[in-house]
Amino acid sequence: MHARAWLAWVGLTLSPSAMAACPPEGTDVSSLRLMKEQTFIVSDDVRAALVATLPACLSDPDPALRDGVAYEALSAWMRAGKLDVAQRRALRDRLYATLDEEGGNGLGPPFAALVLSEVARTDRMSSWMSAEERAVMVERAAAYLSSVRDYRGFDAKEGWRHGVAHGADWSLQLVLNERVDRAQVETLLRAVAAQVVPANAHAYVFGEPGRLARPVLYAAKRGVLDEAAWTRWFDALPPRLGDANQAYADSAWLARRHDLMAFLMSVHLDADQSDDANIRALKPIVVQALKAVP
């Protein structure tokens, strides 16, 4: 991007109001769209300022800003190795704060979780978090995923929220990290189980079961859990359907069954087609769980 289009950023003092503005101070929608057209190539100074301010756009109701610019820019810069450790750490902590926000339009937390999946990926690719920081992130990711109660997926006007899917993506990046140990993987899997059959009987229609399957499949691929542990995990899913006397006679029970079957079939398909022995080993365990579903 031409430098003079961004001169307002040079030497900018990032006040709290500046960090909460979207579009960020010194930009407008047109300049952000131009930055996207130019594949987010900006100077180091501009990038540093935007990393501190673009997170505010993760709550913006305009999906072109929230998803198309804020998420895509932060993801592109992290995947290209453009953020130093201090910037990644500050971004992570800003996103944690967004997760804790109450009220609002329900857009900020799921997109904070999605960007946190990219932060987690940077640590997976090249370790920079301490063991303590990583442990906190595991707990944060598990707490977020298990706590999602806003199940809105896609809206024609506001675009995606997709909290469960984004939480699953965050868990996936942590499960893939060899520095995340078995106990931490099990913490993440408990959060996954909580949303495989959500307590409020929401019927998924935006691909959530497939996204929830991914951290399970890659946890299996790592081989950190043995057959007995996987059997216990899958066997615990059918009882989450609730009172067997309500089978096929209650809309909430039917919604839970829909979600569970979609998840189990997704895992079964991948296990059946996988070339990885650890993933294939899930197949008979999943079949057993399928047979337990009324």
N, C-alpha and C positions, 0 to 999 in steps of 0.2 A: 504494500500500500504506500502511496506517495507520502513522504514524511510530513509535508505541510498540512495534510488532512488530519494529522494527529498532534500538532504542536501543542494543543491545549493540555496534553497529557504530560509533557515534559516538566518536571519539577512540581507536579500536582501534589498538594497535601491531601492525603486521603482521610477526610473527616468522616465521622460516623454517618452523616447525611449523604456524603458522596458514596460511601460503600453501600448504602441502602437504595440508591437511585437506579432505575432502569428505564431507558438506556442510561449507562453510566455518564457522569458529567464529562463534557468534552466530546461526546459522541451523540449521534442520533440514529434513528432506525436505518436511514439510507447508508450511513458510513459503516454500520455494523453489517449490513447486507453486502456492501462492497468488500469488506474484510472477508466475508465468507466466500464470495466469488473468487477472491485471490488466495483461497485455501489457507486463510488465517496466518499468512506470512506478514509479520510486523516486526518492528525493532524490539530489542530486549527491553528497553524502557517502557514502551507501550504495552508489551506483553505483561510485564511485572505489574503495571497499573491495572490492566484488565483482569488478571488473575485475582486481584484483590476486590474487584468491583463486579465482575460478571456474575458471581454467585447470586447477586440480588435478582438477576433475570431468571433464575430457576423457579421463581414464584410468579413470573409474569403470565397473565392469561393469554398472551399472544404466543402460540406454539412456534411461530417463525423465530421469535426471540429466545424463548425458553429452550426449545429442543434444537432448533435449527442453528442458533448462534451460540448461546451460553454453553449448553452441553457439548455440542460438536467442537467448539473452540477449545474448551478445557480438555476434552478427550484427545483432540488432535495434538495439542501441545504436550500432554503427558506421554502419549505414544511416540512422539518424536524426540522425547528426552529433553524438552526445552525448559522444564521447571527444575530448579535446584531443590535440594532437600528442604531448605528453609521455606521455600514457596509451597512445596507439597504439604509440609507440616501445617503451615498457616491455612492453606486451603482446606485440609482435612478438618481442622478445628472449626473453621467457619461453617463447614457443612454439618458437623456435629450439632452446632448451634441451630442450624435450620431444622434438623430433625426434631429438636426440642420445642419448636414453635407450636403454639396452640392456636386454634381458630384459623382464620384466613380462608383461602380458596381451595386448600387441599392439594395444591400443586407443588409447593416447595419441598416437603419431605420426600415424596417419591423421586423427584429429580435430584435431590441431595444424595439419596441412596444410590442412584444410577451413577452419579459422578464419583461417589465413594467407591464404587466397584472399580473405576479406573484408577483411583488412588491406590486401592489394594493391589491392582495389577502391577503398578510400578514397583511396589515392594516385593511382589512375587518374582518379577523379572530380575531385580537387583535389590537385595535387602538394604533398607535404610531405616526402618523402624526398629526400635529396641524390642526385646521380647515382651516387655511390659506394655509398650504401646500397641503391639500386635494383639496381645491378650485383650486389651481394652477394645480394640476394633472388633475382635470376634464377639465380645459381649454386646457391643453396640449393634452389630449386624444382626445377631440373633434376636436381640430385644426389638429392633425395628421390625424385622420380618414377622415375628410372632404377634406383634401388637397392631398390625395393619387391620383397620376396620372399615376403611374407605375403599370399597372394591370397584370404584369407577375405573373403567379401562379407557376407552376412546370416546371422545365427544367431537362431533363434526365441527364445532366452533372452537373449543378450547384444546383439542388434540388429546394427547395421552396424559393420564395420571399413572395407572398401572403399578400401584405400590407393591403388590405381591410379586410381580415379575421382576421389578427393579430390585427388590429385596433379595430375590433368588439369585439375581446376577451378582450382587455383592457377595452373597454367601459362596457362590461358585468360585469367584476369584480367591477367596480365602481358603476354601477346600483344596484348590489346586496348589496352594503354597506349601512346599515341603517343610517349612518352618512352623506350620500349624500342626500341632500334635493330635493324637487320637482323641484325647479328652475334649479338645477344642472342636474337632470335627463333629464329635457327638453333640456338643452344644448347638452347633449349626444345624445338624440333622433334626434335633428336637424342634427347632424353629420351623424347619421345612414341614415336619409332620403336623404342626399346629395349623398350617395353611393348606395342606393337602386335603384335609376335611375341616373346613372352617366352622367354628362353633355356631356362627349365626346362620349357617345353611345358605350361604350365597352360592348360586350356580355360576360357575366360571364360563365365560363366552369369549374371552380375549386371549386364549392360548396359555393361560397361567399354568395348567397342569404340566405342559411340556417344559416350561421354564423351571418349574419346581423339580422336575426330573433331573435336570442337568447337574446340580450339585450332588445329587445322590449318585448318579452314574460316575462322576469323576472322583467322588470319595471312594467308590468301589474300585475304580481303576488304580488308585494309589495303594490299595491293599492294606490300609491301616486298620480296618475292621475285619474280624474273622467271620466265618459262616454263621456261628451261633449268634453273634451280635446283629448281623443283618437279618437273621430269622426273627429275632426278638423285635427288631425295628418294624419290619413289615407285618408281623403278626399283630402288632399293636394298632394297626390302622383300621381294620374292619370294625372293631368295637367302638370306634369313634362315630359310627353311624347312629348310635343311640339305641333306644328301646326296640328290640326285634319285633315287638307286637305292633309297631307302627309301620313295618315294612310294607311298601306299596300302598299305604293307606294314609300317608301324611306328606304334604308337599315339602316340608323341611327335610324329612328323611330322604325323599327322592332327590332333592338337590344335593345332599351330602353324598348319596350313592353315585350320582352323576360325576361329581368331582373326583371321588375316589377311583371310580372305574377309568376315568380319563387319565388320571395319573398312572395307575397301574399298567394300563395298556401302553402308555408312552414309554415307561421303563421297559416293559416286556418287549416292545418292538426294537428298541435300541439294543437290549441284551441279546435278542435273537440274531440281530444283524452285525453285531460287533465282532471285530477280530481280536479284541482284548480278552484274555482268559478270565481276568478278574470281573470284568463286566458281564461276560457270558455266564459266570457262576451265579449271577443274580436271577437268572431265568427260572430255575425250579422254585426258588424262594418266592418269586413274584407269582408264579402259577399257584402255589399254595395259598397265597393271600387272595388271589382271584377266586379260588374255590370257596373261600370263607365268606365271600360277599353274597348275601341273599339275592 
